[in-house]
Amino acid sequence: MSVEAGRVQGVETTIMPDAPSAREVLHRVFGYESFRGDQQAIVEHVGVGGDAIVLMPTGGGKSLCYQIPSLLRPGTGIVVSPLIALMHDQVEALRAVGVRAEFLNSTQSRDERDGVERAYLAGELDLLYIAPERLSSEQTKRFLERGRIALFAIDEAHCVSQWGHDFRPDYLSLGELAERWPDVPRIALTATATAATHREIAERLSLRDARNFVSSFDRPNIQYRIVSKNEVRKQLLEFIRTEGRQGGDGPPSAGIVYALSRNTVEKTAEYLRANGVDALAYHAGLESSERARVQSRFLREDGVVIVATIAFGMGIDKPDVRFVAHIDLPKSVEGYYQETGRAGRDGEPSVAWLAYGLNDVVQQRRMIDESPGDLAHRRRLSAHLDAMLALCETVGCRRVDLLRYFGEESTPCGNCDTCLVPPEVWDGTVPAQKLLSTVVRLKRERNQQFGAGHLIDILRGNETPRVRQHGHDALATWGIGADLTDQQWRGVIRQLLAAGLLATHGEYGTLVITEASGEVLSGVRTVSLRTETGWVTRVKAARPAAADLDVADRELFEALRAWRAEEAKTAGVPAYIVFGDATLRAIALAKPSSISELDGITGIGEKKRASYGEAVVAVVSGRVGSDS
C-alpha cells in the first residue's frame, strides 16, 4: 500500500492516502453518525502523527480517540491498559465490530501468546492491548520493535501521578517510549485529572509538546446525592430498593457499592443478599479466580450489585451501571469522581449516592496522621480530604463545586440533591462556642482530651458511668447543649471538623481546637451550619430514558433485552458487547422491518448489522405483529 510522508510537530509521519476517512470508519465500524465534542479533532491530529493528552469524562468516548487512528494508520495500535482482567472484554467488544484486536498478558498460555505475537509480526492486528508491567520489560520492547506500530495509547494516564488516587509505578517507565519510538505518535487519556495531575502526565510521559484536549468534566446524566450516615446498610438497602430498578418498577439495575475495608465489603454484601439483593463482594483479599468470577458475573448478567473496595472498576466498560454508592467517605475528589464516573456510561440517567458521617472524618484524619511519608505527603493527603469534605458540606450545587475542583466553571445543574432540595442553613455560632469551650475547659482545667461521643454526653447532660468517673458533671458546660439531639451534635462536630474549626488528635481521634477556633470563641467569627434533616429529604429519582417509552415500545425494548441476554450467554460475552441499552431503545422506537433499516441506528455498524440484523428484525416483527 502506497504511503505519503508528512510532518506534525516536527515528527516524520506516514499517512495512507487511500485509507477511508475517520467519519467513514466511525459509521461503518462503530455505527455512529457523527463525532462528539473533541473526538474528531483528536482522531485527525493523532491520525497524522501528532501526540495528544486527552482529558475526557468517563462515557465521553475516549476509546474511539485511539481506536479509529489505529485503523487509519499503517501498523498496530499498542494500547497500555492497567487491568489485565478487563482486556478480554475490551478485545471482544472490538472483535464484535470487526476490528482485529488481541491482548498479551499472563492469563494466556504460551501457545496463545505465540499466536498473538505471530499475528502482530505479520501485520494482522489493528490493536494490541498490553499491561504497563509487561511493556516495561526489555523483552517486550524488543518484540514490538520487530513489527510496525501505528501509535501508543496510554489509557488511565492519571496512574502516572504519584500524588493521585491510583498511582501505578510501572507507568513511570512509559516516558521512555518517546526516546525509543520518536516517530510513533502517543496519546495519553484519562477521565480524571486536576491541573497538577495534568502537568505531571505531560512531564512524566514526555508529552510536554503534545496537543492538549480538555473536554468538560460534566456528566449531566449523573445525579449527585450525599446523605447523612445513620444505619448506613439500612439506608443503602432502601436506596437500592427504591431506585436500584430500571424505571422504578422494572428489573433490577446493575450497581457498584464502594467501601474502604474488606470487612465492610464482606458484611455489606452479605446483608444485601440476606435482603434480596443479588450482591457480590470484591476486594484484593479474594483469590484471583473468585475475583474473576465476580467480575464476569457483573459484566455478563443484568441486575448484579458489586460491593467493593476501590480495587474494582477501573477500566470497566459496562455502560448500563445505573448507580454508584459510597458507604465510606472517599479519600479525594479525584477518586470520588473516577468511581462515580462508572455509572451511566451510556448517557442514561444514573445516581451517585454517598452516605457520610462524623466517624468518616475522624477515621480519615487518623489514617492521614498514621500514614508513612514525610510532612509534605501528609499535607497533600489532608488537602485531598479537605476538598472532599467541602464537597460534602456545600450548601450550593454539588456539580458546580465538583467541576470547579477540576478547573471548570459552571452554573447550578438543577439535578443534584442540593439543587432539588436546597439545604436549610442555621446560625450555629452558639452551639460551636459551647462545644469548643468544653474542649478548652477539659484541656485547661484537667489536661484531658476526649472524642466526640463523650463531649456530646457532657453537653447533653447524659449521666454515663464515664461522665461520673471523671466528674465531668461538675463542668460549667455540663448540660448546656440539651436543646440539640445526639445526631444534631454529631452534625455540628462533623461540620466544624470540615471547616477546620476543630481537629482530631492521636490514635483515638480525640478532639482539639485549632488556631481558627479562637475567632469563634471570641465572637469574631460566626458559624453557619446546614440542617441535618435536609440531608434525608427525598429528591426526585433519576429515571432511565427507557422508562419514558410507551407501553408497546417498552415491551419491545424488554423483548430485545431478553434476546440480547440469550445471545450474549451463547457467545460468552457481556450483554453490552452485543448491543447497549441506548441502541435497543433506538431500535424499539424505529421498529425496523428490514436489515437495511438498521443502518443509521446508533451503535449498529457493518459487522453487527451482518451478525445480528436478521435476529433483531425477527424480534421486532414478532412484537409488532403480536400488537397489531
C-alpha positions as CSV (number, residue, x, y, z in Angstrom):
1,M,0.0,0.0,0.0
2,S,1.5,3.4,-1.0
3,V,2.1,6.0,1.6
4,E,2.8,9.7,1.7
5,A,5.1,11.5,4.1
6,G,4.1,14.4,6.2
7,R,5.2,16.2,9.3
8,V,3.3,17.0,12.6
9,Q,5.1,18.9,15.4
10,G,8.4,18.3,13.6
11,V,7.9,14.5,13.5
12,E,8.0,12.4,10.4
13,T,4.7,10.8,9.8
14,T,3.1,8.3,7.4
15,I,-0.4,8.8,6.0
16,M,-2.3,6.3,3.9
17,P,-3.9,8.3,1.1
18,D,-6.3,5.5,0.1
19,A,-7.5,4.9,3.7
20,P,-11.1,5.7,4.5
21,S,-11.9,8.9,6.3
22,A,-12.3,8.9,10.1
23,R,-16.1,9.6,9.7
24,E,-16.4,6.6,7.3
25,V,-14.8,4.4,9.9
26,L,-16.9,5.8,12.7
27,H,-20.1,4.9,10.8
28,R,-19.1,1.7,9.1
29,V,-17.3,0.0,12.1
30,F,-18.8,1.6,15.2
31,G,-22.3,2.5,13.9
32,Y,-22.3,6.2,14.8
33,E,-23.3,9.1,12.5
34,S,-21.1,11.8,14.0
35,F,-18.3,12.5,16.4
36,R,-18.9,14.1,19.8
37,G,-17.0,17.1,21.3
38,D,-13.3,17.0,20.6
39,Q,-13.3,13.4,19.2
40,Q,-12.9,14.4,15.5
41,A,-10.1,16.8,16.2
42,I,-8.3,14.3,18.4
43,V,-8.7,11.5,15.8
44,E,-7.4,13.7,13.0
45,H,-4.5,15.0,15.0
46,V,-3.3,11.6,16.1
47,G,-4.1,10.1,12.7
48,V,-1.5,12.2,11.0
49,G,1.1,11.5,13.7
50,G,0.5,14.1,16.4
51,D,0.9,13.5,20.1
52,A,-2.0,14.2,22.4
53,I,-3.1,14.4,26.0
54,V,-6.9,13.8,26.3
55,L,-8.9,14.6,29.4
56,M,-12.4,13.5,28.8
57,P,-15.1,12.2,31.3
58,T,-15.9,8.5,31.5
59,G,-18.5,7.7,28.9
60,G,-17.3,10.6,26.7
61,G,-15.9,8.3,24.0
62,K,-12.1,8.3,24.8
63,S,-11.6,4.8,23.3
64,L,-12.6,6.0,19.8
65,C,-9.9,8.6,20.0
66,Y,-7.2,5.9,19.7
67,Q,-9.1,3.1,18.1
68,I,-10.0,5.0,14.9
69,P,-6.5,6.4,14.3
70,S,-5.2,2.8,14.8
71,L,-7.5,1.7,12.0
72,L,-6.4,4.6,9.8
73,R,-2.6,4.4,10.3
74,P,-0.4,1.6,9.0
75,G,0.6,-0.8,11.7
76,T,-0.8,-1.9,15.0
77,G,-2.1,0.4,17.8
78,I,-0.5,-0.6,21.1
79,V,-2.8,0.2,24.0
80,V,-1.4,0.3,27.5
81,S,-4.3,-0.8,29.8
82,P,-3.8,-1.2,33.5
83,L,-6.1,-4.1,34.3
84,I,-5.5,-7.4,32.6
85,A,-8.8,-8.8,33.9
86,L,-10.6,-6.4,31.6
87,M,-8.5,-6.9,28.4
88,H,-10.5,-9.9,27.3
89,D,-13.8,-7.9,27.2
90,Q,-12.2,-4.9,25.7
91,V,-10.9,-7.1,22.9
92,E,-14.2,-9.0,22.5
93,A,-16.0,-5.6,22.1
94,L,-13.7,-4.7,19.3
95,R,-13.9,-8.1,17.6
96,A,-17.7,-7.7,17.7
97,V,-17.5,-4.7,15.4
98,G,-15.0,-6.3,13.1
99,V,-11.7,-4.9,14.4
100,R,-8.7,-7.3,14.5
101,A,-7.8,-6.9,18.2
102,E,-5.8,-9.1,20.6
103,F,-4.1,-8.8,24.0
104,L,-0.9,-10.1,25.6
105,N,-1.0,-10.9,29.3
106,S,-0.2,-13.5,31.9
107,T,-3.7,-15.2,31.7
108,Q,-2.7,-16.7,28.3
109,S,-1.0,-20.0,27.6
110,R,2.4,-20.0,25.9
111,D,0.7,-21.2,22.7
112,E,-1.9,-18.4,22.9
113,R,0.8,-15.7,23.3
114,D,2.8,-17.2,20.5
115,G,-0.2,-16.9,18.2
116,V,-0.8,-13.3,19.1
117,E,2.9,-12.5,18.6
118,R,2.9,-14.1,15.1
119,A,-0.2,-12.1,14.2
120,Y,1.4,-8.9,15.3
121,L,4.6,-9.5,13.4
122,A,2.6,-10.5,10.3
123,G,0.8,-7.1,10.4
124,E,-2.6,-8.8,11.0
125,L,-3.6,-6.8,14.1
126,D,-5.3,-3.4,14.3
127,L,-5.0,-3.1,18.1
128,L,-2.9,-4.9,20.7
129,Y,-3.6,-4.4,24.4
130,I,-0.6,-4.7,26.9
131,A,-0.3,-4.0,30.6
132,P,2.2,-1.4,31.7
133,E,4.1,-4.1,33.7
134,R,4.7,-6.1,30.5
135,L,5.6,-3.1,28.4
136,S,8.2,-2.0,30.9
137,S,10.2,-5.2,30.2
138,E,13.1,-5.0,27.7
139,Q,12.0,-8.3,26.1
140,T,8.6,-6.9,25.2
141,K,10.1,-3.7,23.7
142,R,12.4,-5.7,21.5
143,F,9.5,-7.8,20.3
144,L,7.5,-4.7,19.5
145,E,10.4,-3.3,17.5
146,R,10.2,-6.2,15.1
147,G,6.7,-5.1,14.0
148,R,5.1,-1.9,12.8
149,I,3.5,0.3,15.5
150,A,0.7,2.7,14.4
151,L,0.6,4.5,17.8
152,F,0.8,4.1,21.5
153,A,-2.3,4.8,23.6
154,I,-1.7,5.2,27.3
155,D,-5.1,4.7,29.0
156,E,-5.9,5.7,32.5
157,A,-2.9,8.1,32.3
158,H,-3.6,9.6,35.7
159,C,-1.9,6.4,37.1
160,V,1.4,8.1,36.4
161,S,0.8,10.7,39.2
162,Q,2.4,9.8,42.5
163,W,0.1,12.2,44.3
164,G,-3.0,10.9,42.6
165,H,-5.6,8.4,43.8
166,D,-4.5,5.5,41.6
167,F,-0.7,5.5,41.3
168,R,0.9,2.7,39.3
169,P,4.8,2.6,39.5
170,D,5.1,0.9,36.1
171,Y,3.5,3.9,34.4
172,L,6.7,5.9,35.2
173,S,8.7,3.9,32.7
174,L,6.3,4.8,29.8
175,G,8.1,8.1,29.4
176,E,10.9,6.3,27.5
177,L,8.6,5.4,24.7
178,A,9.3,8.8,23.2
179,E,13.0,8.0,23.0
180,R,12.7,4.5,21.7
181,W,10.0,5.3,19.1
182,P,10.4,9.0,18.4
183,D,8.3,8.8,15.1
184,V,5.3,6.9,16.7
185,P,2.5,9.2,17.9
186,R,1.5,8.8,21.5
187,I,-1.9,9.6,23.1
188,A,-2.4,9.7,26.9
189,L,-6.0,9.5,28.1
190,T,-7.7,9.9,31.5
191,A,-11.2,10.7,32.8
192,T,-9.9,12.5,35.9
193,A,-7.0,15.0,36.3
194,T,-6.6,18.2,38.2
195,A,-4.3,20.8,36.7
196,A,-1.5,19.4,38.8
197,T,-2.0,15.9,37.6
198,H,-2.3,17.1,34.0
199,R,1.1,18.7,34.3
200,E,2.5,15.5,35.8
201,I,1.2,13.4,32.9
202,A,2.8,15.7,30.4
203,E,6.1,15.7,32.3
204,R,6.4,12.0,33.2
205,L,5.3,10.7,29.9
206,S,7.5,13.1,27.9
207,L,4.4,14.8,26.3
208,R,5.4,18.4,27.0
209,D,4.9,19.3,23.4
210,A,1.7,17.3,22.9
211,R,-1.5,18.9,21.9
212,N,-3.9,19.1,24.9
213,F,-7.6,18.3,24.6
214,V,-9.6,19.1,27.7
215,S,-13.3,18.3,27.5
216,S,-15.9,19.3,30.0
217,F,-15.8,17.0,33.1
218,D,-19.5,17.4,33.4
219,R,-21.6,14.2,33.4
220,P,-25.1,15.8,33.3
221,N,-26.8,12.4,33.3
222,I,-25.4,11.6,36.8
223,Q,-27.4,12.9,39.8
224,Y,-25.0,13.5,42.7
225,R,-26.5,13.0,46.2
226,I,-25.0,12.9,49.6
227,V,-26.9,11.9,52.8
228,S,-26.1,11.9,56.5
229,K,-24.9,8.5,57.6
230,N,-27.3,6.8,60.1
231,E,-27.5,3.0,60.0
232,V,-25.8,3.0,56.6
233,R,-26.7,-0.5,55.5
234,K,-30.4,0.1,56.0
235,Q,-30.0,3.4,54.1
236,L,-28.2,1.6,51.3
237,L,-30.9,-1.1,51.1
238,E,-33.7,1.4,51.0
239,F,-31.9,3.3,48.2
240,I,-31.4,0.2,46.1
241,R,-35.0,-1.0,46.7
242,T,-36.5,2.4,45.7
243,E,-34.1,3.5,42.9
244,G,-32.0,0.5,42.0
245,R,-34.5,-0.7,39.5
246,Q,-34.9,0.4,35.9
247,G,-37.8,2.8,35.6
248,G,-38.5,2.4,39.3
249,D,-40.6,-0.8,38.9
250,G,-38.6,-2.6,36.2
251,P,-35.9,-5.3,36.6
252,P,-33.0,-4.7,39.0
253,S,-30.3,-2.4,37.8
254,A,-26.6,-3.1,37.9
255,G,-24.8,-1.0,40.6
256,I,-21.5,-0.6,42.4
257,V,-21.1,0.0,46.2
258,Y,-17.8,1.2,47.4
259,A,-16.4,0.7,50.9
260,L,-12.9,1.3,52.4
261,S,-12.3,-2.0,54.2
262,R,-12.5,-5.7,53.1
263,N,-14.5,-6.4,56.3
264,T,-17.1,-3.8,55.5
265,V,-17.3,-5.1,51.9
266,E,-18.0,-8.6,53.0
267,K,-20.6,-7.7,55.7
268,T,-22.4,-5.3,53.4
269,A,-22.7,-7.8,50.5
270,E,-23.9,-10.4,53.0
271,Y,-26.5,-8.0,54.4
272,L,-27.8,-7.1,50.9
273,R,-28.0,-10.8,49.9
274,A,-30.0,-11.5,53.0
275,N,-32.4,-8.8,52.0
276,G,-33.0,-10.0,48.4
277,V,-30.3,-8.1,46.5
278,D,-28.1,-10.1,44.1
279,A,-24.9,-8.7,45.7
280,L,-21.3,-9.9,45.4
281,A,-18.1,-8.9,47.3
282,Y,-14.9,-7.9,45.5
283,H,-11.6,-7.0,47.1
284,A,-7.9,-7.8,46.8
285,G,-8.1,-10.4,49.6
286,L,-10.1,-12.8,47.4
287,E,-8.5,-15.5,45.3
288,S,-7.8,-14.3,41.7
289,S,-10.2,-16.9,40.4
290,E,-13.0,-15.6,42.7
291,R,-12.4,-12.0,41.6
292,A,-12.5,-13.1,38.0
293,R,-15.8,-14.9,38.6
294,V,-17.4,-11.9,40.4
295,Q,-16.3,-9.5,37.6
296,S,-17.5,-11.9,35.0
297,R,-21.0,-12.1,36.6
298,F,-21.2,-8.3,36.9
299,L,-20.3,-7.8,33.3
300,R,-22.4,-10.6,31.8
301,E,-25.5,-10.6,33.9
302,D,-28.2,-8.0,34.5
303,G,-29.1,-6.6,37.9
304,V,-25.9,-7.6,39.8
305,V,-24.6,-5.3,42.5
306,I,-20.9,-5.4,43.4
307,V,-19.8,-4.3,46.8
308,A,-16.1,-3.5,46.5
309,T,-13.0,-1.7,47.6
310,I,-11.6,0.9,45.1
311,A,-9.7,-2.0,43.5
312,F,-12.8,-2.7,41.4
313,G,-14.0,-0.8,38.4
314,M,-11.0,0.9,36.8
315,G,-11.4,0.5,33.1
316,I,-14.9,-1.2,33.4
317,D,-16.7,-0.8,30.1
318,K,-20.1,-1.8,31.3
319,P,-22.3,1.0,30.1
320,D,-25.5,0.4,32.0
321,V,-24.4,0.8,35.6
322,R,-27.3,2.7,37.0
323,F,-25.9,3.7,40.3
324,V,-22.6,4.0,42.2
325,A,-22.9,4.2,46.0
326,H,-20.3,5.1,48.6
327,I,-20.9,3.9,52.2
328,D,-17.5,5.3,53.3
329,L,-16.0,8.8,52.6
330,P,-13.7,8.7,49.6
331,K,-10.2,10.0,50.2
332,S,-10.2,12.5,47.4
333,V,-12.4,14.3,44.9
334,E,-10.4,12.7,42.1
335,G,-11.1,9.2,43.5
336,Y,-14.8,10.0,44.0
337,Y,-15.2,11.4,40.5
338,Q,-13.4,8.4,39.0
339,E,-15.6,6.0,40.9
340,T,-18.9,7.8,40.3
341,G,-18.0,8.0,36.6
342,R,-18.5,4.3,36.3
343,A,-22.3,5.0,36.4
344,G,-24.2,5.9,33.3
345,R,-21.6,5.5,30.6
346,D,-24.4,5.0,28.2
347,G,-25.7,8.6,28.9
348,E,-28.8,7.4,30.6
349,P,-29.9,8.9,33.9
350,S,-27.9,7.5,36.9
351,V,-27.2,8.2,40.5
352,A,-24.1,8.8,42.5
353,W,-25.1,8.3,46.2
354,L,-22.8,8.8,49.2
355,A,-23.5,8.4,52.9
356,Y,-21.1,10.4,55.1
357,G,-20.8,10.9,58.8
358,L,-18.7,12.1,61.7
359,N,-16.8,8.8,62.1
360,D,-15.7,9.0,58.4
361,V,-13.9,12.3,59.1
362,V,-12.3,11.1,62.3
363,Q,-11.2,7.8,60.6
364,Q,-9.7,9.6,57.6
365,R,-7.8,12.2,59.8
366,R,-6.4,9.3,61.8
367,M,-5.3,7.5,58.7
368,I,-3.5,10.6,57.4
369,D,-1.7,11.1,60.8
370,E,-0.6,7.5,60.8
371,S,0.4,7.3,57.1
372,P,4.0,6.7,56.1
373,G,5.8,9.5,54.4
374,D,7.0,13.0,55.2
375,L,5.1,16.1,56.3
376,A,4.6,17.2,52.7
377,H,2.9,13.9,51.9
378,R,0.5,14.1,54.8
379,R,-0.3,17.7,53.9
380,R,-1.2,16.7,50.4
381,L,-3.4,13.9,51.8
382,S,-5.1,16.5,54.1
383,A,-5.7,18.8,51.1
384,H,-7.4,16.0,49.2
385,L,-9.6,15.2,52.2
386,D,-10.4,18.9,52.8
387,A,-11.6,19.2,49.2
388,M,-13.8,16.1,49.6
389,L,-15.3,17.5,52.9
390,A,-16.0,20.8,51.2
391,L,-18.0,18.9,48.5
392,C,-19.9,17.0,51.1
393,E,-20.8,20.1,53.2
394,T,-21.6,22.5,50.4
395,V,-24.9,24.3,50.5
396,G,-24.6,25.2,46.8
397,C,-24.8,23.0,43.7
398,R,-22.6,19.9,44.1
399,R,-21.9,19.8,40.4
400,V,-20.6,23.4,40.4
401,D,-18.2,22.5,43.3
402,L,-17.1,19.3,41.7
403,L,-16.4,20.9,38.3
404,R,-14.6,23.8,39.9
405,Y,-12.2,21.4,41.6
406,F,-11.1,20.4,38.1
407,G,-10.8,24.0,37.0
408,E,-14.1,24.3,35.2
409,E,-16.7,26.9,35.9
410,S,-20.4,26.1,35.5
411,T,-23.9,27.1,36.6
412,P,-26.2,25.2,39.1
413,C,-27.3,22.0,37.5
414,G,-30.9,21.7,38.9
415,N,-30.4,17.9,39.2
416,C,-28.2,17.3,42.3
417,D,-29.7,17.0,45.8
418,T,-28.8,20.5,46.9
419,C,-30.4,22.0,43.8
420,L,-33.6,19.9,44.0
421,V,-34.0,20.3,47.8
422,P,-31.9,23.3,48.9
423,P,-30.5,22.6,52.4
424,E,-31.6,24.9,55.3
425,V,-28.8,26.8,56.9
426,W,-28.8,28.0,60.6
427,D,-26.6,30.1,62.8
428,G,-24.5,27.5,64.7
429,T,-22.2,30.0,66.4
430,V,-23.6,29.4,69.9
431,P,-23.5,25.6,69.7
432,A,-20.0,25.8,68.2
433,Q,-18.9,28.0,71.2
434,K,-20.4,25.6,73.7
435,L,-18.5,22.7,72.1
436,L,-15.2,24.5,71.7
437,S,-15.5,25.8,75.3
438,T,-15.9,22.3,76.6
439,V,-12.8,21.1,74.7
440,V,-10.8,24.1,76.1
441,R,-12.0,23.5,79.7
442,L,-11.2,19.8,79.7
443,K,-7.7,20.6,78.5
444,R,-7.0,23.6,80.6
445,E,-8.7,22.5,83.9
446,R,-8.0,18.8,83.8
447,N,-5.4,18.2,81.0
448,Q,-7.8,15.8,79.3
449,Q,-8.9,15.2,75.7
450,F,-11.9,13.1,74.6
451,G,-13.7,12.0,71.5
452,A,-17.0,13.3,70.1
453,G,-19.2,10.8,71.9
454,H,-18.1,11.8,75.4
455,L,-18.2,15.6,74.6
456,I,-21.8,15.1,73.4
457,D,-22.7,13.4,76.7
458,I,-21.3,16.3,78.6
459,L,-23.1,18.9,76.5
460,R,-26.4,17.0,76.6
461,G,-26.1,16.2,80.3
462,N,-26.1,12.4,79.9
463,E,-25.1,10.8,83.2
464,T,-23.0,8.0,81.9
465,P,-20.6,5.9,84.0
466,R,-17.6,7.6,82.2
467,V,-19.0,11.1,82.9
468,R,-19.4,10.2,86.6
469,Q,-15.9,8.6,86.7
470,H,-14.3,11.8,85.6
471,G,-16.6,14.1,87.5
472,H,-17.5,15.9,84.3
473,D,-21.0,16.7,85.6
474,A,-19.3,19.4,87.5
475,L,-18.0,21.2,84.4
476,A,-19.5,24.6,83.7
477,T,-20.7,23.4,80.3
478,W,-22.5,20.3,81.7
479,G,-25.9,20.0,80.2
480,I,-25.9,23.3,78.3
481,G,-26.5,21.6,75.0
482,A,-29.6,19.6,75.8
483,D,-31.5,21.6,73.2
484,L,-29.8,19.6,70.4
485,T,-30.2,15.9,69.8
486,D,-27.2,13.5,69.7
487,Q,-27.4,13.3,65.8
488,Q,-27.5,17.1,65.6
489,W,-24.5,17.5,67.8
490,R,-22.6,14.9,65.6
491,G,-23.5,17.1,62.7
492,V,-22.1,20.2,64.4
493,I,-18.9,18.4,65.2
494,R,-18.6,17.0,61.7
495,Q,-19.1,20.4,60.1
496,L,-16.6,22.1,62.5
497,L,-14.0,19.5,61.5
498,A,-14.7,20.0,57.8
499,A,-14.3,23.8,58.3
500,G,-11.0,23.5,60.2
501,L,-12.5,24.9,63.4
502,L,-11.9,21.6,65.2
503,A,-9.3,18.9,64.7
504,T,-8.7,15.3,65.7
505,H,-5.6,14.1,67.6
506,G,-3.9,10.8,68.2
507,E,-4.8,7.2,67.8
508,Y,-8.2,7.6,69.4
509,G,-9.4,10.6,67.5
510,T,-9.8,13.0,70.4
511,L,-10.9,16.5,69.6
512,V,-8.7,19.5,69.9
513,I,-9.1,23.2,69.0
514,T,-7.3,24.9,66.1
515,E,-5.9,28.4,65.6
516,A,-9.2,29.4,64.0
517,S,-11.2,28.2,67.0
518,G,-10.3,31.3,68.9
519,E,-12.1,33.5,66.4
520,V,-15.3,31.6,67.1
521,L,-14.9,31.6,70.9
522,S,-14.3,35.3,70.9
523,G,-17.3,36.0,68.7
524,V,-15.2,37.5,65.9
525,R,-16.3,34.7,63.5
526,T,-19.9,33.4,63.1
527,V,-20.6,29.8,62.1
528,S,-23.3,28.8,59.6
529,L,-24.3,25.1,59.6
530,R,-26.6,23.1,57.4
531,T,-29.6,21.5,59.0
532,E,-29.2,17.8,59.3
533,T,-32.8,16.9,58.4
534,G,-32.2,18.5,55.0
535,W,-29.9,15.6,54.1
536,V,-32.5,12.9,54.3
537,T,-35.3,14.6,52.4
538,R,-36.2,12.6,49.3
539,V,-35.2,14.1,45.9
540,K,-36.6,13.3,42.5
541,A,-35.3,10.0,41.4
542,A,-33.2,9.7,38.2
543,R,-35.1,7.6,35.7
544,P,-33.6,5.8,32.7
545,A,-34.8,7.1,29.4
546,A,-36.2,3.7,28.6
547,A,-38.7,4.3,31.4
548,D,-40.3,7.0,29.3
549,L,-41.2,4.7,26.4
550,D,-44.9,4.0,25.9
551,V,-46.2,0.6,26.9
552,A,-45.8,-1.1,23.5
553,D,-42.3,0.3,22.9
554,R,-41.3,-0.6,26.5
555,E,-42.5,-4.2,25.9
556,L,-40.4,-4.3,22.6
557,F,-37.4,-2.9,24.5
558,E,-37.7,-5.7,27.1
559,A,-38.1,-8.3,24.4
560,L,-34.9,-7.0,22.8
561,R,-33.2,-7.1,26.2
562,A,-34.3,-10.8,26.6
563,W,-33.0,-11.7,23.1
564,R,-29.7,-9.9,23.9
565,A,-29.2,-11.8,27.1
566,E,-29.6,-15.1,25.4
567,E,-27.3,-14.0,22.5
568,A,-24.6,-12.8,25.0
569,K,-24.9,-16.0,27.0
570,T,-24.4,-18.2,24.0
571,A,-21.4,-16.2,22.8
572,G,-20.0,-16.0,26.4
573,V,-19.7,-12.2,26.3
574,P,-21.2,-9.3,28.3
575,A,-24.6,-8.2,27.1
576,Y,-23.3,-4.7,26.2
577,I,-20.9,-6.2,23.6
578,V,-23.9,-7.4,21.7
579,F,-25.8,-4.0,22.0
580,G,-26.1,-1.3,24.6
581,D,-29.4,-0.2,26.1
582,A,-29.3,3.0,24.1
583,T,-29.2,1.0,20.9
584,L,-32.0,-1.2,22.0
585,R,-34.1,1.8,22.8
586,A,-33.4,3.3,19.4
587,I,-34.5,0.0,17.8
588,A,-37.7,-0.1,19.9
589,L,-38.5,3.4,18.6
590,A,-37.6,2.9,15.0
591,K,-39.1,-0.6,14.7
592,P,-37.1,-1.6,11.6
593,S,-38.8,-4.1,9.3
594,S,-35.7,-5.0,7.3
595,I,-31.9,-5.3,7.8
596,S,-31.3,-2.3,5.7
597,E,-33.4,-0.1,8.0
598,L,-30.9,-0.8,10.8
599,D,-28.4,1.3,9.0
600,G,-28.2,4.7,10.8
601,I,-29.4,3.4,14.2
602,T,-26.8,4.4,16.8
603,G,-24.3,1.6,17.7
604,I,-25.0,-0.7,14.7
605,G,-22.1,-0.8,12.4
606,E,-21.5,-3.0,9.4
607,K,-20.3,-6.1,11.3
608,K,-23.1,-6.0,13.9
609,R,-25.7,-5.5,11.2
610,A,-24.5,-8.6,9.5
611,S,-24.2,-10.6,12.7
612,Y,-27.4,-9.7,14.4
613,G,-29.6,-7.9,11.9
614,E,-31.8,-10.8,10.9
615,A,-32.5,-11.8,14.5
616,V,-33.2,-8.2,15.6
617,V,-35.7,-7.7,12.8
618,A,-37.4,-11.0,13.8
619,V,-37.8,-9.8,17.4
620,V,-39.2,-6.5,16.2
621,S,-41.6,-8.1,13.7
622,G,-42.7,-10.7,16.3
623,R,-43.6,-8.0,18.8
624,V,-45.1,-5.5,16.3
625,G,-47.1,-8.3,14.7
626,S,-48.5,-9.5,18.0
627,D,-49.6,-6.0,19.0
628,S,-51.4,-5.3,15.7
